[in-house]
Amino acid sequence: MDYKAIAQQTAQEVLSYNQDTSGWKVVKISDTFICHTITQSFAMGSISPRDFIDLVYIKHYAENMDIISSKSVDFPGYPPSSDYIRGYNHPCGFVCSP
């Protein structure tokens, strides 16, 4: 299997998402938001479904560096539910730079 070709094709496809703006609309321009993520159960039910409430922050720094960071928080708008196990994420994210 040609993994390098698959990687290059994937990068080109993701880039095309950014370049093709038809059908997309801006719904929020603030860098800071709450993200509610729900996962399904796995391994034939041995891992229960979970939900996560993360604070996501996007910041642009000098020299073309962007940081997308997130961390789980408690948020009254999304109280725990008996349908999911509440998961918590430690500080994590991406640093994008040239």
C-alpha positions as CSV (number, residue, x, y, z in Angstrom):
1,M,0.0,0.0,0.0
2,D,1.4,3.4,-1.0
3,Y,0.9,5.3,2.3
4,K,2.7,8.4,1.0
5,A,0.3,8.7,-1.9
6,I,-2.7,8.2,0.4
7,A,-1.3,10.9,2.8
8,Q,-0.8,13.4,-0.1
9,Q,-4.3,12.7,-1.5
10,T,-5.8,13.2,1.9
11,A,-4.0,16.5,2.3
12,Q,-5.2,17.7,-1.1
13,E,-8.8,16.7,-0.3
14,V,-8.7,18.6,3.0
15,L,-7.2,21.6,1.3
16,S,-10.0,21.5,-1.3
17,Y,-12.6,21.7,1.6
18,N,-11.0,25.0,2.6
19,Q,-10.9,26.3,-1.0
20,D,-14.5,25.4,-2.0
21,T,-16.7,27.8,-0.1
22,S,-19.9,27.0,-2.0
23,G,-22.6,25.7,0.3
24,W,-20.8,26.9,3.5
25,K,-21.8,29.7,5.7
26,V,-20.1,31.4,8.6
27,V,-22.1,30.7,11.7
28,K,-19.7,32.0,14.4
29,I,-16.6,34.2,14.2
30,S,-15.7,34.2,17.9
31,D,-12.6,32.1,18.7
32,T,-14.0,30.8,22.0
33,F,-16.9,28.3,22.2
34,I,-18.3,25.3,24.1
35,C,-18.3,22.0,22.2
36,H,-20.6,19.1,23.3
37,T,-19.3,15.8,21.9
38,I,-21.0,12.4,22.2
39,T,-19.4,9.1,21.4
40,Q,-21.0,5.7,20.8
41,S,-20.3,2.6,22.7
42,F,-17.5,0.4,21.5
43,A,-16.2,-3.1,21.7
44,M,-19.7,-4.7,21.7
45,G,-20.8,-2.5,24.5
46,S,-17.9,-3.1,26.9
47,I,-17.0,0.7,26.6
48,S,-20.1,2.8,27.4
49,P,-21.1,5.8,25.4
50,R,-19.6,9.1,26.7
51,D,-20.2,12.8,26.3
52,F,-17.6,15.6,26.7
53,I,-18.1,19.3,27.4
54,D,-15.0,21.2,26.2
55,L,-14.1,24.8,26.1
56,V,-12.4,25.4,22.8
57,Y,-10.2,28.5,22.2
58,I,-8.5,29.5,18.9
59,K,-5.8,32.1,19.0
60,H,-3.6,33.6,16.2
61,Y,-0.1,34.5,17.2
62,A,2.6,36.4,15.4
63,E,4.7,34.7,12.8
64,N,1.6,32.8,11.4
65,M,1.2,30.5,14.4
66,D,-2.3,29.4,15.4
67,I,-3.2,27.4,18.5
68,I,-6.4,25.5,18.9
69,S,-6.7,24.4,22.5
70,S,-9.4,22.8,24.5
71,K,-10.1,21.5,28.0
72,S,-13.2,19.9,29.6
73,V,-15.3,22.2,31.8
74,D,-18.6,22.1,33.7
75,F,-21.3,24.0,31.8
76,P,-24.9,24.3,33.1
77,G,-26.3,24.3,29.6
78,Y,-25.3,20.6,29.3
79,P,-25.8,18.8,32.6
80,P,-24.7,15.2,32.9
81,S,-27.2,12.7,31.5
82,S,-27.9,9.1,32.5
83,D,-27.6,8.1,28.9
84,Y,-23.8,8.8,28.8
85,I,-20.8,8.7,31.1
86,R,-19.3,12.2,31.4
87,G,-15.8,12.2,30.1
88,Y,-13.2,14.8,30.9
89,N,-10.3,15.9,28.6
90,H,-7.1,17.4,30.0
91,P,-5.7,20.5,28.2
92,C,-5.0,19.5,24.6
93,G,-4.8,21.0,21.2
94,F,-2.9,21.8,18.0
95,V,-0.1,24.2,17.3
96,C,-0.1,25.2,13.6
97,S,2.9,27.0,12.3
98,P,4.9,27.3,9.1
